Amino acid sequence: MESSKELVQQFWEEASCGEKLYLPDRSREDFLRQTGIRYELEPFIPDFAEFDKYRGKEVLEIGVGLGADHQRFAEAGAKLHGIDLTRRAVDHVLHRFRVMGLSSDLAVGDAENLEFPDGTFDLVYSWGVIHHSPDTGRAAREILRVLRPGGEFKVMIYHRYSFVGYMLWIRYAFMKLRPFKSLDQIYARYLESPGTKAYSVAEARDLFPGAAGIDVRTVLTHGDLLTSEAGQRHKGMMLSVARAIWPRFLIRRFFKDHGLFMLIRGRKGIS
């Protein structure tokens, strides 16, 4: 029987996140277009990542995906390392960096078992990755282990109480007369790879025991606001109607804390 991690790996080996939408030819123009769309849809990433802050610093990105953020760290002059669970993503980013004339130490790797010594990095960055790992808590502890004392982590994971979650629950629980299905069950089955998890703010803090200066905030996404082509796995008449009538103003005004993305930053304590 396949393990949960093998199922996650197989899912993302089929296509990296956004690959089918943005990289038809993997040309320089494709990569530049993908970068532009990424930061247009998720404009909060550059402020969170602070790419230019890490010039000359040892940086690890866990889950390089299509490599837009990885490219920004490289262009900023970071001493850059990156891992991904899939060979597909690593190959995408290796090709991207060849096209762009950039360099990074890239490898297939497991967030739950990082192959780096204790205290290696000034920053560990991970955007939308470790909630896919079967043991997210272990991945978080590995992040702290490989940080230098005082080193920073910046991690995005999914927030349980989001409009994306509510929409999925309505479609796959309420509309199917299964109202007792929990949000956790819905995320695990219907949002991206098998077993995907989402957390409360308090649970997110608890993932990083002993960390200092933890700050957690949630942001509304294009998925919560139905302002993009996200959600193609669930496309159909219901989604089209929802996009037309979605009360975006009210959501932004009164429910801004119900976004899918939860941005977590903190530091490894100095003992």
SULDA-V79576 format. One record per run of one state. SS is the DSSP state (H for helix, E for strand, C for the rest). FROM is the first residue (numbers start at 1). LEN is the number of residues. If there is no record, write none. Layout:
ss->(SS/SS)
from->(FROM/FROM)
len->(LEN/LEN)
This chain:
ss->(C/H/C/H/C/H/C/H/C/H/C/E/C/H/C/E/C/H/C/E/C/E/C/E/C/E/C/H/C/H/E/C/H/C/H/C/E/C/H/C/E/C/H/C/H/C/H/C/H/C/E/C)
from->(1/4/15/19/23/28/42/45/50/51/55/58/63/68/77/79/85/87/101/105/109/110/111/113/114/121/128/130/133/136/147/160/163/175/183/191/199/200/201/207/212/220/222/226/232/235/237/246/248/255/261/268)
len->(3/11/4/4/5/14/3/5/1/4/3/5/5/9/2/6/2/14/4/4/1/1/2/1/7/7/2/3/3/11/13/3/12/8/8/8/1/1/6/5/8/2/4/6/3/2/9/2/7/6/7/4)
